[in-house]
Each structure stands twice: as C-alpha cells, then as structure tokens.
Amino acid sequence: MTVDARTVLWAGALGVAERFGAHDAFVRRFGPVASSPTPLPADLAPTAPDHLGDLLESLGDDVRSASFEALLAGRFRHGASSAVETTQRFTPPWIARWLVDAALEVAGASCVPAIDPACGGGRLLLALYRGLRARGHAPTAILAEHLVGADVDPLAAEVARWSLWLEAASACEDAESLPTPHVYALAPPMGSLAPFEAVAAGTASNIEAARFAVVVSNPPYMANRHLGEGVREALVRDFGVFKGDLYTAFLRRCVDLAAVGGALGVLCQESFLFLHRDRALRRVLFEELQLDRVLHLGAHAFDAIGGEKASVVAFAGRRQRAVEAGPIDVIDLHDLRTPAAKERTFEAVERGELGVEWRRTRSRSSAQRARRGDPWVYWWPDALAHLPALPGRLADALDIAGSANKTSDNARFVRRFWEVPARSIGPDAHPDHRWVPYAKGGPYRKWAGNLERVVDWSPEARTYYRSHTTSNLLPERYWFREGLTWSDFGGRAFSLRHLPAGCVFDMAGPSMFLRDSQQAALPLPFWLAFLNSPLVCHLLNADNPTIHYQVHNLRNLPIPDLPPHDPHVLRLTATGRAALTLAARLESFELTSPDFYAHPLLSVDPAIDDLPTALAAAADLPRALHAELRALEAEAAAHVEALYGAPHHAVAPLDRRLTLPRLRLPTVAHHLIDALGATVALAEGRLSHPAIPTPAPGESTLHEVDAIGLQLWGAARWSALLEARHQTLGRFVEVSYGPWLRERFFRRPWHPSRIVRKVSG
C-alpha cells in the first residue's frame, strides 16, 4: 500500500471518529497522518468501523488482481510482502459472524483471551469484540486483556487497531480512557508462523504463551510451490505434514495457540478435508481437534474470486483428543454459484425455513475415517457406509493407464480435425498420415464424443515427446487401442466415453482398457453403463470431492462382485450397447464431431416441404434421442444400485446433491447454419457422406456448393435453405443469444459469415 492509501484510510477513520464524538481522542491516541486530510467523497467515506476494512480491501483490488494473475501465470514466486498482495482476502461479514459465534459457543463461559493471528483489516476481531460484549465483558477489559490480533501487513494491522478502538468508542462515554488494542504488525514473510519467541519479541502481549481460549482466523491461502525458497524451507522445517500451503501451516499454528479445551474457528481452503495428499495432516488434526460445526461454502464465497480458485470451508471445534460424543452440525452451501445466493440460503437455514438438504447433523463417528486419513465425506449416508470398504477395486478389473501423452506445446502439436486435411488423419503407417485422433478431456459428456482434436504423431513429433524434459510419449502398448476415456477436469460430475480404436490420449483425457482375458466376460459396453451411473460418481466424489477425477481415484473405486451371468450384469451390457448406439447417432448430427454425416434434417420426411416445419422437426429429433438416452441411464442406475446392494432411498439424497451440467440442444437457427455449413464442408472435402463423392482438394466454387446442396437436400429444401440464409444467418450473427449460444457460434468449424459468402457467391 502507498502513503496515499494510508492517508485515505486515515481520513475515513477520522470521519468515523467524528460520528462518535471521539475525533480529538482518536487523533491524540493514534497521531495525525496528514496535516490536512482531505475529506472523502460520500460514496467512499466509511460510516462504521467495519467499513474501514472494506475501504482497505477496495484500495488494494487492482494490485491484488495483477499479483494473482502473475501468480497463476507462473511469472514469480512469493517470498515476503508480495504474498500479501495476492493472499489478502477479507472475510465476508456474515461468514465472520457465523465463525465467531460458533467458536464462542464452543468455548462457552471460558471464552477469553481470544486471538486472530492473521487479522487483516480486523473483521473477525470486530466480530469477536461484539461477541464478547454480548457476553458481558467490558470494552476496556476486552481491549486491554481479552483480544489480540496480528498481521504481516502493517497497514492492515493499523486499520484493525483503529477499527477496534472506534468500535469501543462508539459505546463509551470516555474514549480517552480506552486502551490501545493489542494488534501487532509482525515481520514478513512468516508473521504468526514464526517460532513463538520471534513472534513474542514483536508484541507486548501474551501471544508467546500459546494458550488462548478462542482462536479464529481466515489465514492466507498459497501452495508451497508458489512460495520463495526461504518460506518453503521454513514450512518444511517447522510444520511437518502441514507444510503444503500457508493455510495448512496456519491450521497447525492455530491449534498450537489454542488451550486444551479451547475453541478454534477457521475459514480456509476445503482441500485439507478431502485430498489424498493431506491424509497425514487429517490424521494429526482430527486427533487433536474435535469438530463441532461446519459451514461448507465451496467456490464463489468471495465476491472478488471467481471459478474454483478458492473453495472454502468454515469450521469450529474444540482442541482436545477426539472422543465420540455429541453431534456435528453441518450447513452445506457448496453448490450455490454466487456469494449472494450462499448468504440468502444461509439466512433461510438459520431461520429454519429450509430442510435437511441444507443442514445435516452428523455423529462424531462420521469423523473416524478422517482420523484414519480418509476424506471427511460428511454427506455420505450411514446406510452406504459399507461401500467404500468393499474389497474389490476397479484397478483389479481394468488396465487404467498411469501414463498419458503430453506434448508440452499444444499450440504446435494439437489441432481440431477440421484444421488439417482429412487425408492426413489416420493411425497407420500411410505416408500421408501425420495426425491421430486425440482424447483430451472436454466438457461433461457421457457415452461418446469430445474427439474433435488431433495430435501430431509423425516420427519427428514422437521423438520430441520422448526426449523433451516437460513432455511425455504415451507408452506404445496403449497406442490406437479401443477403450474408455474421461475428463480429468470433471467439476464433480464424472462422465465416461467410448475411445474408438485408432486414437491416443492426453493427460487431460486419461483412459482405461480391457485386459485380454476380459473381452468376453465383461465387455466395454458393460463398463460404460456401470461407470456412468450416478452411484459410481458419488463414490468417486467421496474419494476425491474436488473438481478432478484422477487416475488413482478410478483405480481406488470400490466395486462389488460382478458375476458375468448375473441378470444385472447382462442387462447393464445390453443397456450400454443401446446407449452407445444412441450416442453415436447423436454424434452424427454434430458438425463439430469427426463422425458427422447425417444432419437431422436428412431424417425428416421429405414430403414436408415447408422449411420452418422441417427444421423444427429436425430440432425435435435430438431431443427425442436424448430422452431415450436418459431412460437407459435411469435403468442402468437401478442395476448398479442392485449390484452394490445400495437401497435407492439411501442413494437419493446423494443424487439430489449431484449437480449435472444442463443439457443444451441446438436451436432451429443452429440447424439451419449446420445444414449450410455441412454443404460447404462437403464441397470442400472437409467432411464425407456416403452418398456424396469426395471432391478434389481445393477451394470450392459456388457451382460446386450448389451441386452438393441439390444432391444432399433435394431441390425444394435446398432452394428454401438458400432463401432463408440471409435473414436467419444475419440475425444469428448480430443478435446476442446468451453466453452458451455465443460460445457455440464461435466454436463452429466453418464460420457462418464464410458460409454466407459461399452460398451467396
């Protein structure tokens, strides 16, 4: 922060002090920052102590955003004060209130002294002050004896100090008698993570005693790999299994600061509850900390952070060796997509207006698995508690590849299939074949699809993958094999797809294969239907409740006994074959699929010569096929539940918790564009169709496009398509159809403006 920012904050603090009649006392206590501070505009001027923290946060937004983007781009590592610019995120007020109230209730009557060792602008300290006042503690005693704060940002510590003093002054007739709050600026980069004697040397408090009745914190989040060498070494040396992130180190320090029997309340990343890398951390933490209440917020809890960059959980518990007594109260808001929605729903839950899908009471025995190091899957029903312990594992049944291809330079080696000549794509040794279909993950999609990319598989490219330090060549035993593939980045919604023979796969699209002995017993269609079931998705999410589905999660998937002649196994095999057939037909309708050859308009009765009616019927066809597919998926889900011995009433709450991407089907306008685009693509030789001879390579003329259109659609429909093209295509290009339609439009392999030129001459 600059001197200008401090001057602005001082002017704001003076304005708040003026409102409370404590201007002169505030100036005498904290000293002038500027001889003549400029009054703030009304829209910036704080009116309460809380607002000083808001102003501090807003003044740092630009610097923080730039630092965060540089961090994501890997342009630097943090060593000291630069970490503040990226990690400083102040606690939303409603979360601060919940966290402090929960910690104080856990602490009971013995709720002092209290500390926030990473206090920022003081929002949690203010909530603590108000909570202690509500419990009868006097303002002077709170500031002098009961409350301690610390931060590595000196301006944030100063703002927290001002805010606490002003909060006390607002209800005190003699502001001059108020002591200066114990809020300290500690030396970066370690701050409160430094050894206790170093921390105590920078304070005049009892922080060195490491025994507080209440500890609350919203610590910084930053993975070890982004930190400077000195900070990494200090974390490894002093924090053992808690060394992986700044927030995990703070978890260890907060537990150490709490007295035995004292309360701990922390808002931090949720990953320590779930990730395999934190198994040892969970074993230690859950032995020393007994959870009492949890607010699972997930992503989108902070206004300034989008996506999944900060998926968080707030929790309160007691520092004592774990005992099996009392419930754990859990409020689950993780799937709500905006901070405002989380706050509204939380308030409704607190008022008792929402039911058990938002609030669960779990027995403490539900944390037993976490004490063993397993993920703490609080939402898992007791009736299904036996499933994770099944002895069978998917790795026993399928060959799940542990190594995938990595080019290290996708801009050079990866294309979409329509960006290269069709004759250059193929897995064999033909001299013209340079490109191979490439499974590279992609959006949620079951059964088939997401194969529009190709990868350079020339000898020169493979030599690069094999020899470059950051690339990897796929092991040869997996080249061009038929199998199953999924998206590593799944967003908590697992989807498995058929991997046709002739493909290779990327680390973002890991794959699995049958062993030779399994070809007849449990074929690929069985595994497609089995693994695409909701119950399997729930089990995967229980093993790793993040946005990724990694190889070890699939290998670790518990599976029941699967006799090949069991009726449920036989029905799943038949269902998988039927679903794959439907998915293949839907793929044939997709212009962006390499399997495109049958626009749905070709399936509409040729006697319908009215183009709008025919296009509407074409739009209805994919909808009908998707309805059939959903019915097959529901049938498969029932068979999988039967194989696992899982009663549906126990699975249903998990199904309600599963948020799947909404199915979006093409509009009539899209079908018109696809019909014209397919005509141009066939004329240019970029697509093939059984009834259309492949033209010679090169640019197509209007005459050739017209000839293909007549042959493909017939004279009446081709004439109607040409007549409709200008109005429909122009409107489609010029008018916003919403984010998804715009994205679909710009992903088209043949731009509509080019199609207009082709069909217009």
Rosetta blueprint (number, residue, H / E / L):
1 M L
2 T L
3 V H
4 D H
5 A H
6 R H
7 T H
8 V H
9 L H
10 W H
11 A H
12 G H
13 A H
14 L H
15 G H
16 V H
17 A H
18 E H
19 R H
20 F L
21 G L
22 A L
23 H H
24 D H
25 A H
26 F H
27 V H
28 R H
29 R H
30 F H
31 G L
32 P L
33 V L
34 A L
35 S L
36 S L
37 P L
38 T L
39 P L
40 L L
41 P L
42 A L
43 D L
44 L L
45 A L
46 P L
47 T L
48 A L
49 P H
50 D H
51 H H
52 L H
53 G H
54 D H
55 L H
56 L H
57 E H
58 S H
59 L H
60 G L
61 D H
62 D H
63 V H
64 R H
65 S H
66 A H
67 S H
68 F H
69 E H
70 A H
71 L H
72 L H
73 A L
74 G L
75 R L
76 F L
77 R L
78 H E
79 G L
80 A L
81 S L
82 S H
83 A H
84 V H
85 E H
86 T H
87 T H
88 Q L
89 R L
90 F L
91 T L
92 P L
93 P H
94 W H
95 I H
96 A H
97 R H
98 W H
99 L H
100 V H
101 D H
102 A H
103 A H
104 L H
105 E H
106 V H
107 A H
108 G L
109 A L
110 S L
111 C L
112 V L
113 P L
114 A E
115 I E
116 D E
117 P L
118 A L
119 C L
120 G L
121 G L
122 G L
123 R H
124 L H
125 L H
126 L H
127 A H
128 L H
129 Y H
130 R H
131 G H
132 L H
133 R H
134 A H
135 R L
136 G L
137 H L
138 A L
139 P H
140 T H
141 A H
142 I H
143 L H
144 A H
145 E H
146 H H
147 L E
148 V E
149 G E
150 A E
151 D E
152 V L
153 D L
154 P H
155 L H
156 A H
157 A H
158 E H
159 V H
160 A H
161 R H
162 W H
163 S H
164 L H
165 W H
166 L H
167 E H
168 A H
169 A H
170 S L
171 A L
172 C L
173 E L
174 D L
175 A H
176 E H
177 S H
178 L L
179 P L
180 T L
181 P L
182 H E
183 V E
184 Y E
185 A E
186 L L
187 A L
188 P L
189 P L
190 M L
191 G H
192 S H
193 L H
194 A L
195 P L
196 F H
197 E H
198 A H
199 V H
200 A H
201 A H
202 G L
203 T L
204 A L
205 S L
206 N L
207 I H
208 E H
209 A H
210 A L
211 R L
212 F E
213 A E
214 V E
215 V E
216 V E
217 S E
218 N L
219 P L
220 P L
221 Y L
222 M L
223 A E
224 N H
225 R H
226 H H
227 L E
228 G L
229 E H
230 G H
231 V H
232 R H
233 E H
234 A H
235 L H
236 V H
237 R H
238 D H
239 F H
240 G H
241 V H
242 F H
243 K L
244 G L
245 D E
246 L H
247 Y H
248 T H
249 A H
250 F H
251 L H
252 R H
253 R H
254 C H
255 V H
256 D H
257 L H
258 A E
259 A E
260 V E
261 G E
262 G E
263 A E
264 L E
265 G E
266 V E
267 L E
268 C E
269 Q E
270 E H
271 S H
272 F H
273 L H
274 F L
275 L L
276 H H
277 R H
278 D H
279 R H
280 A H
281 L H
282 R H
283 R H
284 V H
285 L H
286 F H
287 E H
288 E H
289 L E
290 Q E
291 L E
292 D E
293 R E
294 V E
295 L E
296 H E
297 L E
298 G E
299 A L
300 H L
301 A L
302 F L
303 D L
304 A L
305 I L
306 G L
307 G L
308 E L
309 K L
310 A L
311 S L
312 V E
313 V E
314 A E
315 F E
316 A E
317 G E
318 R E
319 R E
320 Q L
321 R L
322 A L
323 V L
324 E L
325 A L
326 G L
327 P E
328 I E
329 D E
330 V E
331 I E
332 D E
333 L L
334 H L
335 D L
336 L L
337 R L
338 T L
339 P H
340 A H
341 A H
342 K H
343 E H
344 R H
345 T H
346 F H
347 E H
348 A H
349 V H
350 E H
351 R L
352 G L
353 E L
354 L L
355 G L
356 V L
357 E L
358 W L
359 R E
360 R E
361 T E
362 R E
363 S E
364 R H
365 S H
366 S H
367 A H
368 Q H
369 R H
370 A H
371 R H
372 R L
373 G L
374 D L
375 P L
376 W L
377 V L
378 Y L
379 W L
380 W L
381 P L
382 D H
383 A H
384 L H
385 A L
386 H L
387 L H
388 P H
389 A H
390 L L
391 P L
392 G L
393 R E
394 L H
395 A H
396 D H
397 A H
398 L L
399 D E
400 I E
401 A L
402 G L
403 S L
404 A L
405 N E
406 K E
407 T L
408 S L
409 D L
410 N H
411 A H
412 R H
413 F H
414 V E
415 R E
416 R E
417 F H
418 W H
419 E H
420 V L
421 P L
422 A H
423 R H
424 S H
425 I E
426 G L
427 P L
428 D L
429 A L
430 H L
431 P L
432 D L
433 H L
434 R L
435 W E
436 V E
437 P E
438 Y E
439 A E
440 K L
441 G L
442 G L
443 P L
444 Y L
445 R L
446 K L
447 W E
448 A L
449 G L
450 N L
451 L L
452 E L
453 R E
454 V E
455 V E
456 D E
457 W L
458 S L
459 P H
460 E H
461 A H
462 R H
463 T H
464 Y H
465 Y H
466 R H
467 S H
468 H L
469 T L
470 T L
471 S L
472 N E
473 L L
474 L L
475 P L
476 E H
477 R H
478 Y H
479 W L
480 F L
481 R L
482 E L
483 G E
484 L E
485 T E
486 W E
487 S L
488 D L
489 F E
490 G L
491 G L
492 R L
493 A L
494 F L
495 S L
496 L E
497 R E
498 H E
499 L E
500 P L
501 A L
502 G L
503 C L
504 V E
505 F E
506 D E
507 M L
508 A L
509 G L
510 P L
511 S E
512 M E
513 F E
514 L L
515 R L
516 D H
517 S H
518 Q H
519 Q L
520 A L
521 A L
522 L L
523 P L
524 L H
525 P H
526 F H
527 W H
528 L H
529 A H
530 F H
531 L H
532 N L
533 S L
534 P H
535 L H
536 V H
537 C H
538 H H
539 L H
540 L H
541 N H
542 A H
543 D H
544 N L
545 P L
546 T L
547 I L
548 H E
549 Y L
550 Q L
551 V H
552 H H
553 N H
554 L H
555 R H
556 N L
557 L L
558 P E
559 I L
560 P L
561 D L
562 L L
563 P L
564 P L
565 H L
566 D L
567 P H
568 H H
569 V H
570 L H
571 R H
572 L H
573 T H
574 A H
575 T H
576 G H
577 R H
578 A H
579 A H
580 L H
581 T H
582 L H
583 A H
584 A H
585 R H
586 L H
587 E H
588 S H
589 F L
590 E L
591 L L
592 T L
593 S L
594 P L
595 D L
596 F L
597 Y L
598 A L
599 H L
600 P H
601 L H
602 L H
603 S H
604 V L
605 D L
606 P L
607 A L
608 I L
609 D L
610 D L
611 L H
612 P H
613 T H
614 A H
615 L H
616 A H
617 A H
618 A H
619 A H
620 D H
621 L H
622 P H
623 R H
624 A H
625 L H
626 H H
627 A H
628 E H
629 L H
630 R H
631 A H
632 L H
633 E H
634 A H
635 E H
636 A H
637 A H
638 A H
639 H H
640 V H
641 E H
642 A H
643 L H
644 Y H
645 G L
646 A L
647 P L
648 H H
649 H H
650 A H
651 V H
652 A H
653 P H
654 L H
655 D H
656 R H
657 R H
658 L L
659 T L
660 L L
661 P L
662 R L
663 L L
664 R L
665 L L
666 P L
667 T L
668 V H
669 A H
670 H H
671 H H
672 L H
673 I H
674 D H
675 A H
676 L H
677 G H
678 A H
679 T H
680 V H
681 A H
682 L H
683 A H
684 E H
685 G L
686 R L
687 L L
688 S L
689 H E
690 P L
691 A L
692 I E
693 P L
694 T L
695 P L
696 A L
697 P L
698 G L
699 E L
700 S L
701 T L
702 L H
703 H H
704 E H
705 V H
706 D H
707 A H
708 I H
709 G H
710 L H
711 Q H
712 L H
713 W H
714 G L
715 A H
716 A H
717 R H
718 W H
719 S H
720 A H
721 L H
722 L H
723 E H
724 A H
725 R H
726 H H
727 Q H
728 T H
729 L H
730 G H
731 R H
732 F H
733 V H
734 E H
735 V L
736 S L
737 Y L
738 G L
739 P H
740 W H
741 L H
742 R H
743 E H
744 R H
745 F H
746 F H
747 R L
748 R L
749 P L
750 W L
751 H L
752 P H
753 S H
754 R H
755 I H
756 V H
757 R H
758 K H
759 V H
760 S H
761 G L
